[in-house]
């Protein structure tokens, strides 16, 4: 079985990826950098598979003095509408919630520290799968700046939930890449609403009867 450090994986296209999914992974380290949009890679630690993403549409909005939400996707505006027919659609959506702003001397830079929640939603021919994990992010800036971003290396990710036709070829994975966006309240609100519409297509939790929600991200 390859370790989370191994990079000798075969790339999967979204068309070849279909998924099953359970609970969140551990933490890894984000280091600060600015940016608009982002790139990401999910690499399986169980199979020779990886999934890459180039997400040109992005925005962020602070949700407190030390909190912010970054939204990134390659989906079209129409795909994010509640009534959208997603059959034949492939794409990805990443949501990073930063809930602590690290400061030197206050927050130790450690792979065991979790200051973000990461959700990676994958659409494969209209079927949806959701992966999640946590990490430590030291952003290049602070919530409220004109842009906010950071980079991620080897964050542990696990499947969370999926629609019935989504076939998981990744399982437990590591997430690497850069995330970021410009501060744009209107665009962030549109992307947040679009993400919520996608999450509502996922099965409800059998214990709570509730569907996944943007307002209630899974916790590491």
WOQUIHU-V742786 format. One record per backbone hydrogen bond with DSSP energy under -0.5 kcal/mol. NH is the residue of the N-H (numbers start at 1). CO is the residue of the C=O. If there is no record, write none. Layout:
BEGIN
nh & co
NH & CO
NH & CO
END
This chain:
BEGIN
nh & co
6 & 3
9 & 7
10 & 48
12 & 50
16 & 13
17 & 13
17 & 14
18 & 16
18 & 167
22 & 159
25 & 132
29 & 153
30 & 136
31 & 151
33 & 149
37 & 180
38 & 55
39 & 178
40 & 53
41 & 176
42 & 51
43 & 41
43 & 174
44 & 49
45 & 172
46 & 170
49 & 47
50 & 10
51 & 42
53 & 40
55 & 38
56 & 54
57 & 73
58 & 56
59 & 71
60 & 182
61 & 69
63 & 67
64 & 67
67 & 64
68 & 98
69 & 61
70 & 96
71 & 59
72 & 94
73 & 57
74 & 92
75 & 92
79 & 76
80 & 76
80 & 77
81 & 78
84 & 81
86 & 84
89 & 86
91 & 123
93 & 121
94 & 72
95 & 119
96 & 70
97 & 95
97 & 117
98 & 68
98 & 96
99 & 97
99 & 115
100 & 115
102 & 100
102 & 137
106 & 103
107 & 103
108 & 106
110 & 108
113 & 110
115 & 113
115 & 135
116 & 135
117 & 97
118 & 133
119 & 95
120 & 131
121 & 93
121 & 119
122 & 129
123 & 91
124 & 122
124 & 127
125 & 89
126 & 89
127 & 124
129 & 122
130 & 161
131 & 120
132 & 158
133 & 118
134 & 26
134 & 156
135 & 116
136 & 28
137 & 135
138 & 30
139 & 137
140 & 33
140 & 149
141 & 139
145 & 142
148 & 181
150 & 179
151 & 31
152 & 177
153 & 29
155 & 175
157 & 173
158 & 132
160 & 130
161 & 130
163 & 128
166 & 163
167 & 165
168 & 166
169 & 167
173 & 157
174 & 43
175 & 155
176 & 41
177 & 152
178 & 39
179 & 150
181 & 148
183 & 146
184 & 60
184 & 182
188 & 184
189 & 185
190 & 186
191 & 187
192 & 188
193 & 189
194 & 190
195 & 191
196 & 192
197 & 193
198 & 194
199 & 195
200 & 196
201 & 198
202 & 199
205 & 210
209 & 205
213 & 216
216 & 213
END
